[in-house]
Amino acid sequence: MTNYENEYFEGERILYGAENINLNEVTFGHGESPLKEAKNITLTKSIFK
């Protein structure tokens, strides 16, 4: 599993097709469909702006 913690992502489909990821306290800024086609995701305390 890949872990992302306290990260900021911005852009179109930034994690497109990602698999087996943990997202904790992540912020998704401007951009469309940041998790499109992603699989097996754990998402906690995160924000989509």
C-alpha distance matrix in Angstrom:
0.0 3.8 6.4 9.9 12.8 16.5 16.2 18.8 18.4 21.6 22.6 22.7 19.6 17.5 14.1 15.8 14.1 10.5 8.1 5.0 5.3 7.0 10.4 12.9 16.5 16.0 19.2 19.8 23.2 25.5 24.2 24.0 21.2 18.2 15.8 18.0 16.7 13.1 11.5 9.4 9.4 10.0 12.8 15.0 18.1 17.8 20.8 21.9 25.2
3.8 0.0 3.8 6.8 10.1 13.6 12.9 15.5 15.2 18.4 19.6 20.1 17.3 14.8 11.7 14.2 13.2 9.4 8.4 6.5 4.7 6.2 8.6 11.2 14.4 13.4 16.5 17.0 20.3 22.7 21.6 21.8 19.4 16.1 14.3 16.9 16.3 12.7 12.2 10.9 9.8 10.4 12.2 14.3 16.8 16.0 18.8 19.7 22.7
6.4 3.8 0.0 3.8 6.5 10.2 10.2 13.2 13.8 17.3 19.2 20.3 17.9 15.1 12.6 15.6 15.3 11.6 11.0 8.9 5.8 4.8 6.2 7.9 11.0 10.6 14.0 15.3 18.6 21.4 20.9 21.6 19.5 16.0 14.6 17.8 17.9 14.2 14.0 12.3 10.1 9.5 10.4 11.6 13.7 13.3 16.3 17.8 20.8
9.9 6.8 3.8 0.0 3.8 6.9 6.4 9.5 10.4 14.1 16.4 17.9 16.0 13.0 11.3 14.8 15.5 12.0 12.6 11.2 7.6 6.1 5.0 6.3 8.3 7.3 10.5 12.0 15.1 18.2 18.1 19.2 17.6 14.0 13.4 16.9 17.8 14.4 15.0 14.0 11.1 10.3 9.8 10.7 11.9 10.8 13.4 15.0 17.6
12.8 10.1 6.5 3.8 0.0 3.8 5.5 9.1 11.2 15.0 17.9 19.9 18.4 15.5 14.2 17.9 18.8 15.5 16.0 14.4 10.7 8.1 6.1 4.8 5.8 6.1 9.6 12.2 15.1 18.6 19.2 20.7 19.5 15.9 15.7 19.5 20.7 17.4 18.0 16.6 13.3 11.6 10.3 9.7 10.0 9.5 12.3 14.7 17.0
16.5 13.6 10.2 6.9 3.8 0.0 3.8 7.0 10.1 13.6 17.0 19.5 18.7 15.8 15.4 19.2 20.8 17.8 18.9 17.7 13.9 11.4 8.5 6.6 5.0 5.2 7.7 10.8 13.1 16.8 18.1 20.1 19.6 16.1 16.8 20.5 22.4 19.4 20.5 19.5 16.0 14.2 12.0 10.9 9.8 8.9 10.8 13.4 15.0
16.2 12.9 10.2 6.4 5.5 3.8 0.0 3.8 6.6 10.2 13.4 16.0 15.5 12.3 12.5 16.2 18.2 15.6 17.3 16.9 13.1 11.6 8.6 8.3 7.2 4.9 6.4 8.5 10.6 14.0 15.0 17.2 16.9 13.4 14.5 18.1 20.2 17.5 19.1 18.8 15.5 14.6 12.5 12.4 11.6 9.6 10.7 12.2 13.6
18.8 15.5 13.2 9.5 9.1 7.0 3.8 0.0 3.8 6.8 10.4 13.3 13.5 10.7 11.9 15.4 18.0 16.1 18.4 18.7 15.1 14.0 10.7 10.9 9.1 5.9 4.8 6.0 7.1 10.4 11.8 14.4 14.8 11.6 13.6 17.0 19.6 17.5 19.8 20.1 16.8 16.3 13.8 14.0 12.8 9.9 9.6 10.2 10.8
18.4 15.2 13.8 10.4 11.2 10.1 6.6 3.8 0.0 3.8 6.9 9.6 9.8 7.0 8.8 12.1 15.1 13.6 16.5 17.5 14.3 14.1 11.2 12.5 11.4 7.7 6.3 4.9 6.0 8.3 8.8 11.2 11.7 8.4 10.8 13.9 16.6 15.0 17.8 18.7 15.7 16.2 13.9 15.1 14.6 11.2 10.4 9.7 10.5
21.6 18.4 17.3 14.1 15.0 13.6 10.2 6.8 3.8 0.0 3.8 7.1 8.7 6.8 9.9 12.3 15.8 15.3 18.6 20.1 17.3 17.5 14.5 16.0 14.7 11.0 8.5 5.9 4.8 5.4 5.8 9.0 10.6 8.2 11.6 13.9 17.0 16.2 19.5 21.0 18.2 19.0 16.7 18.0 17.3 13.6 11.9 10.2 9.8
22.6 19.6 19.2 16.4 17.9 17.0 13.4 10.4 6.9 3.8 0.0 3.8 6.4 5.6 9.4 10.7 14.5 14.8 18.4 20.6 18.3 19.2 16.7 18.7 17.8 14.0 11.8 8.6 7.5 6.1 4.3 7.0 9.0 7.4 11.1 12.4 15.5 15.5 19.1 21.3 19.0 20.5 18.5 20.4 20.1 16.3 14.6 12.1 11.7
22.7 20.1 20.3 17.9 19.9 19.5 16.0 13.3 9.6 7.1 3.8 0.0 3.8 5.4 8.7 8.7 12.4 13.6 17.3 19.9 18.2 19.6 17.5 20.0 19.6 15.9 13.9 10.3 9.9 8.0 4.5 4.9 6.5 6.2 9.5 9.7 12.9 13.7 17.4 20.1 18.3 20.3 18.7 21.1 21.3 17.6 15.9 12.9 13.0
19.6 17.3 17.9 16.0 18.4 18.7 15.5 13.5 9.8 8.7 6.4 3.8 0.0 3.8 5.6 5.0 8.7 10.1 13.6 16.4 15.1 16.8 15.3 18.2 18.5 14.9 13.8 10.4 11.3 10.4 7.0 6.0 5.0 4.0 6.2 6.3 9.3 9.9 13.7 16.5 15.0 17.4 16.3 19.1 19.9 16.4 15.5 12.8 14.0
17.5 14.8 15.1 13.0 15.5 15.8 12.3 10.7 7.0 6.8 5.6 5.4 3.8 0.0 3.8 5.7 9.2 9.2 12.8 15.2 13.3 14.9 13.2 16.0 16.3 12.7 11.9 9.1 10.3 10.4 8.0 8.5 7.9 5.0 7.1 8.8 11.1 10.5 14.0 16.2 14.3 16.3 15.2 17.8 18.5 15.1 14.6 12.6 13.9
14.1 11.7 12.6 11.3 14.2 15.4 12.5 11.9 8.8 9.9 9.4 8.7 5.6 3.8 0.0 3.8 6.3 5.5 9.0 11.4 9.8 11.9 11.0 14.4 15.5 12.2 12.5 10.3 12.6 13.4 11.0 10.7 8.7 5.6 5.3 7.3 8.8 7.2 10.4 12.5 11.0 13.4 12.9 16.0 17.4 14.4 14.8 13.4 15.6
15.8 14.2 15.6 14.8 17.9 19.2 16.2 15.4 12.1 12.3 10.7 8.7 5.0 5.7 3.8 0.0 3.8 5.6 9.1 12.4 11.8 14.5 14.0 17.5 18.8 15.6 15.7 13.0 15.0 14.9 11.8 10.4 7.9 6.4 5.4 5.2 6.0 6.1 9.7 12.7 12.1 15.1 15.1 18.5 20.2 17.2 17.3 15.3 17.4
14.1 13.2 15.3 15.5 18.8 20.8 18.2 18.0 15.1 15.8 14.5 12.4 8.7 9.2 6.3 3.8 0.0 3.8 6.4 10.1 10.7 13.9 14.5 18.3 20.2 17.4 18.1 15.9 18.3 18.5 15.5 13.8 10.8 9.5 7.2 6.4 4.7 4.4 7.1 10.4 10.8 14.4 15.3 19.0 21.3 18.8 19.4 17.9 20.4
10.5 9.4 11.6 12.0 15.5 17.8 15.6 16.1 13.6 15.3 14.8 13.6 10.1 9.2 5.5 5.6 3.8 0.0 3.8 7.0 7.1 10.5 11.4 15.2 17.5 15.0 16.3 14.8 17.6 18.6 16.1 15.1 12.2 9.9 7.4 8.4 7.3 4.6 6.4 8.5 8.4 11.7 12.9 16.4 18.9 16.7 18.0 17.1 19.9
8.1 8.4 11.0 12.6 16.0 18.9 17.3 18.4 16.5 18.6 18.4 17.3 13.6 12.8 9.0 9.1 6.4 3.8 0.0 3.8 5.8 9.5 11.5 15.2 18.1 16.3 18.3 17.3 20.5 21.8 19.5 18.4 15.1 13.0 9.9 10.9 8.9 5.7 4.8 5.8 7.0 10.3 12.5 16.1 19.1 17.6 19.5 19.1 22.3
5.0 6.5 8.9 11.2 14.4 17.7 16.9 18.7 17.5 20.1 20.6 19.9 16.4 15.2 11.4 12.4 10.1 7.0 3.8 0.0 3.8 7.0 10.1 13.4 16.7 15.7 18.3 18.1 21.6 23.4 21.6 20.7 17.6 15.1 12.0 13.7 12.0 8.5 6.5 4.9 5.8 8.2 11.1 14.3 17.6 16.8 19.3 19.7 23.1
5.3 4.7 5.8 7.6 10.7 13.9 13.1 15.1 14.3 17.3 18.3 18.2 15.1 13.3 9.8 11.8 10.7 7.1 5.8 3.8 0.0 3.8 6.4 9.8 13.1 12.0 14.8 14.9 18.5 20.7 19.3 19.0 16.2 13.2 10.7 13.3 12.7 8.9 8.1 6.7 5.1 6.4 8.5 11.4 14.4 13.5 16.1 16.8 20.1
7.0 6.2 4.8 6.1 8.1 11.4 11.6 14.0 14.1 17.5 19.2 19.6 16.8 14.9 11.9 14.5 13.9 10.5 9.5 7.0 3.8 0.0 3.8 6.4 10.0 9.8 13.2 14.2 17.9 20.6 19.9 19.9 17.3 14.3 12.2 15.3 15.3 11.6 10.8 8.7 5.9 4.7 6.2 8.2 11.2 10.9 14.1 15.6 19.0
10.4 8.6 6.2 5.0 6.1 8.5 8.6 10.7 11.2 14.5 16.7 17.5 15.3 13.2 11.0 14.0 14.5 11.4 11.5 10.1 6.4 3.8 0.0 3.8 6.7 6.1 9.4 10.8 14.5 17.4 17.2 17.6 15.5 12.3 11.0 14.6 15.6 12.1 12.4 11.0 7.5 6.0 4.8 6.3 8.4 7.4 10.5 12.2 15.5
12.9 11.2 7.9 6.3 4.8 6.6 8.3 10.9 12.5 16.0 18.7 20.0 18.2 16.0 14.4 17.5 18.3 15.2 15.2 13.4 9.8 6.4 3.8 0.0 3.8 5.4 9.1 11.6 15.1 18.5 18.9 19.8 18.1 15.0 14.2 17.9 19.1 15.8 15.9 14.2 10.6 8.0 6.1 4.9 5.9 6.3 9.9 12.6 15.6
16.5 14.4 11.0 8.3 5.8 5.0 7.2 9.1 11.4 14.7 17.8 19.6 18.5 16.3 15.5 18.8 20.2 17.5 18.1 16.7 13.1 10.0 6.7 3.8 0.0 3.8 6.7 10.0 13.0 16.6 17.8 19.1 18.1 15.1 15.2 19.0 20.9 17.9 18.6 17.3 13.6 11.2 8.3 6.3 4.7 4.6 7.5 10.8 13.2
16.0 13.4 10.6 7.3 6.1 5.2 4.9 5.9 7.7 11.0 14.0 15.9 14.9 12.7 12.2 15.6 17.4 15.0 16.3 15.7 12.0 9.8 6.1 5.4 3.8 0.0 3.8 6.6 9.8 13.3 14.3 15.7 14.9 11.8 12.3 16.1 18.3 15.6 17.0 16.4 12.7 11.3 8.4 8.1 7.2 4.7 6.4 8.6 11.0
19.2 16.5 14.0 10.5 9.6 7.7 6.4 4.8 6.3 8.5 11.8 13.9 13.8 11.9 12.5 15.7 18.1 16.3 18.3 18.3 14.8 13.2 9.4 9.1 6.7 3.8 0.0 3.8 6.2 9.9 11.5 13.4 13.4 10.6 12.3 15.8 18.6 16.5 18.6 18.6 15.0 14.1 10.9 10.7 9.1 5.7 4.8 6.1 7.5
19.8 17.0 15.3 12.0 12.2 10.8 8.5 6.0 4.9 5.9 8.6 10.3 10.4 9.1 10.3 13.0 15.9 14.8 17.3 18.1 14.9 14.2 10.8 11.6 10.0 6.6 3.8 0.0 3.8 6.9 7.8 9.6 9.9 7.4 9.8 12.9 16.1 14.7 17.3 18.1 14.8 14.8 11.8 12.7 11.7 8.0 6.2 4.8 6.1
23.2 20.3 18.6 15.1 15.1 13.1 10.6 7.1 6.0 4.8 7.5 9.9 11.3 10.3 12.6 15.0 18.3 17.6 20.5 21.6 18.5 17.9 14.5 15.1 13.0 9.8 6.2 3.8 0.0 3.8 6.3 9.3 10.9 9.2 12.4 15.0 18.5 17.6 20.5 21.7 18.5 18.6 15.6 16.2 14.7 11.1 8.4 6.5 5.2
25.5 22.7 21.4 18.2 18.6 16.8 14.0 10.4 8.3 5.4 6.1 8.0 10.4 10.4 13.4 14.9 18.5 18.6 21.8 23.4 20.7 20.6 17.4 18.5 16.6 13.3 9.9 6.9 3.8 0.0 3.8 7.1 10.0 9.3 13.0 14.7 18.4 18.3 21.6 23.3 20.5 21.1 18.3 19.3 18.1 14.4 11.5 8.6 6.7
24.2 21.6 20.9 18.1 19.2 18.1 15.0 11.8 8.8 5.8 4.3 4.5 7.0 8.0 11.0 11.8 15.5 16.1 19.5 21.6 19.3 19.9 17.2 18.9 17.8 14.3 11.5 7.8 6.3 3.8 0.0 3.8 6.8 6.7 10.5 11.5 15.2 15.6 19.1 21.3 18.9 20.2 17.9 19.6 19.1 15.3 12.9 9.6 8.9
24.0 21.8 21.6 19.2 20.7 20.1 17.2 14.4 11.2 9.0 7.0 4.9 6.0 8.5 10.7 10.4 13.8 15.1 18.4 20.7 19.0 19.9 17.6 19.8 19.1 15.7 13.4 9.6 9.3 7.1 3.8 0.0 3.8 5.8 8.9 8.9 12.6 13.7 17.3 19.8 17.8 19.6 17.5 19.7 19.7 16.1 13.8 10.3 10.4
21.2 19.4 19.5 17.6 19.5 19.6 16.9 14.8 11.7 10.6 9.0 6.5 5.0 7.9 8.7 7.9 10.8 12.2 15.1 17.6 16.2 17.3 15.5 18.1 18.1 14.9 13.4 9.9 10.9 10.0 6.8 3.8 0.0 3.8 5.6 5.3 9.1 10.1 13.6 16.2 14.5 16.6 15.0 17.7 18.3 14.9 13.4 10.2 11.6
18.2 16.1 16.0 14.0 15.9 16.1 13.4 11.6 8.4 8.2 7.4 6.2 4.0 5.0 5.6 6.4 9.5 9.9 13.0 15.1 13.2 14.3 12.3 15.0 15.1 11.8 10.6 7.4 9.2 9.3 6.7 5.8 3.8 0.0 3.8 5.9 9.3 9.0 12.4 14.6 12.5 14.3 12.7 15.4 16.1 12.6 11.7 9.2 11.0
15.8 14.3 14.6 13.4 15.7 16.8 14.5 13.6 10.8 11.6 11.1 9.5 6.2 7.1 5.3 5.4 7.2 7.4 9.9 12.0 10.7 12.2 11.0 14.2 15.2 12.3 12.3 9.8 12.4 13.0 10.5 8.9 5.6 3.8 0.0 3.8 6.3 5.4 8.7 11.0 9.2 11.6 10.8 14.1 15.7 12.7 12.7 10.8 13.6
18.0 16.9 17.8 16.9 19.5 20.5 18.1 17.0 13.9 13.9 12.4 9.7 6.3 8.8 7.3 5.2 6.4 8.4 10.9 13.7 13.3 15.3 14.6 17.9 19.0 16.1 15.8 12.9 15.0 14.7 11.5 8.9 5.3 5.9 3.8 0.0 3.8 5.4 8.9 12.1 11.4 14.4 14.0 17.4 19.1 16.2 15.9 13.5 15.9
16.7 16.3 17.9 17.8 20.7 22.4 20.2 19.6 16.6 17.0 15.5 12.9 9.3 11.1 8.8 6.0 4.7 7.3 8.9 12.0 12.7 15.3 15.6 19.1 20.9 18.3 18.6 16.1 18.5 18.4 15.2 12.6 9.1 9.3 6.3 3.8 0.0 3.8 6.6 10.3 10.8 14.3 14.9 18.6 20.9 18.5 18.8 16.8 19.4
13.1 12.7 14.2 14.4 17.4 19.4 17.5 17.5 15.0 16.2 15.5 13.7 9.9 10.5 7.2 6.1 4.4 4.6 5.7 8.5 8.9 11.6 12.1 15.8 17.9 15.6 16.5 14.7 17.6 18.3 15.6 13.7 10.1 9.0 5.4 5.4 3.8 0.0 3.8 7.1 7.2 10.8 11.8 15.6 18.1 16.0 16.9 15.7 18.7
11.5 12.2 14.0 15.0 18.0 20.5 19.1 19.8 17.8 19.5 19.1 17.4 13.7 14.0 10.4 9.7 7.1 6.4 4.8 6.5 8.1 10.8 12.4 15.9 18.6 17.0 18.6 17.3 20.5 21.6 19.1 17.3 13.6 12.4 8.7 8.9 6.6 3.8 0.0 3.8 5.7 9.5 11.5 15.3 18.4 17.0 18.6 17.9 21.3
9.4 10.9 12.3 14.0 16.6 19.5 18.8 20.1 18.7 21.0 21.3 20.1 16.5 16.2 12.5 12.7 10.4 8.5 5.8 4.9 6.7 8.7 11.0 14.2 17.3 16.4 18.6 18.1 21.7 23.3 21.3 19.8 16.2 14.6 11.0 12.1 10.3 7.1 3.8 0.0 3.8 6.9 9.9 13.4 16.9 16.2 18.5 18.5 22.2
9.4 9.8 10.1 11.1 13.3 16.0 15.5 16.8 15.7 18.2 19.0 18.3 15.0 14.3 11.0 12.1 10.8 8.4 7.0 5.8 5.1 5.9 7.5 10.6 13.6 12.7 15.0 14.8 18.5 20.5 18.9 17.8 14.5 12.5 9.2 11.4 10.8 7.2 5.7 3.8 0.0 3.8 6.2 9.9 13.2 12.4 14.8 15.2 18.9
10.0 10.4 9.5 10.3 11.6 14.2 14.6 16.3 16.2 19.0 20.5 20.3 17.4 16.3 13.4 15.1 14.4 11.7 10.3 8.2 6.4 4.7 6.0 8.0 11.2 11.3 14.1 14.8 18.6 21.1 20.2 19.6 16.6 14.3 11.6 14.4 14.3 10.8 9.5 6.9 3.8 0.0 3.8 6.7 10.3 10.4 13.5 14.8 18.6
12.8 12.2 10.4 9.8 10.3 12.0 12.5 13.8 13.9 16.7 18.5 18.7 16.3 15.2 12.9 15.1 15.3 12.9 12.5 11.1 8.5 6.2 4.8 6.1 8.3 8.4 10.9 11.8 15.6 18.3 17.9 17.5 15.0 12.7 10.8 14.0 14.9 11.8 11.5 9.9 6.2 3.8 0.0 3.8 7.0 6.7 9.8 11.3 15.1
15.0 14.3 11.6 10.7 9.7 10.9 12.4 14.0 15.1 18.0 20.4 21.1 19.1 17.8 16.0 18.5 19.0 16.4 16.1 14.3 11.4 8.2 6.3 4.9 6.3 8.1 10.7 12.7 16.2 19.3 19.6 19.7 17.7 15.4 14.1 17.4 18.6 15.6 15.3 13.4 9.9 6.7 3.8 0.0 3.8 5.5 9.1 11.8 15.2
18.1 16.8 13.7 11.9 10.0 9.8 11.6 12.8 14.6 17.3 20.1 21.3 19.9 18.5 17.4 20.2 21.3 18.9 19.1 17.6 14.4 11.2 8.4 5.9 4.7 7.2 9.1 11.7 14.7 18.1 19.1 19.7 18.3 16.1 15.7 19.1 20.9 18.1 18.4 16.9 13.2 10.3 7.0 3.8 0.0 3.8 7.0 10.4 13.3
17.8 16.0 13.3 10.8 9.5 8.9 9.6 9.9 11.2 13.6 16.3 17.6 16.4 15.1 14.4 17.2 18.8 16.7 17.6 16.8 13.5 10.9 7.4 6.3 4.6 4.7 5.7 8.0 11.1 14.4 15.3 16.1 14.9 12.6 12.7 16.2 18.5 16.0 17.0 16.2 12.4 10.4 6.7 5.5 3.8 0.0 3.8 7.0 10.0
20.8 18.8 16.3 13.4 12.3 10.8 10.7 9.6 10.4 11.9 14.6 15.9 15.5 14.6 14.8 17.3 19.4 18.0 19.5 19.3 16.1 14.1 10.5 9.9 7.5 6.4 4.8 6.2 8.4 11.5 12.9 13.8 13.4 11.7 12.7 15.9 18.8 16.9 18.6 18.5 14.8 13.5 9.8 9.1 7.0 3.8 0.0 3.8 6.3
21.9 19.7 17.8 15.0 14.7 13.4 12.2 10.2 9.7 10.2 12.1 12.9 12.8 12.6 13.4 15.3 17.9 17.1 19.1 19.7 16.8 15.6 12.2 12.6 10.8 8.6 6.1 4.8 6.5 8.6 9.6 10.3 10.2 9.2 10.8 13.5 16.8 15.7 17.9 18.5 15.2 14.8 11.3 11.8 10.4 7.0 3.8 0.0 3.8
25.2 22.7 20.8 17.6 17.0 15.0 13.6 10.8 10.5 9.8 11.7 13.0 14.0 13.9 15.6 17.4 20.4 19.9 22.3 23.1 20.1 19.0 15.5 15.6 13.2 11.0 7.5 6.1 5.2 6.7 8.9 10.4 11.6 11.0 13.6 15.9 19.4 18.7 21.3 22.2 18.9 18.6 15.1 15.2 13.3 10.0 6.3 3.8 0.0
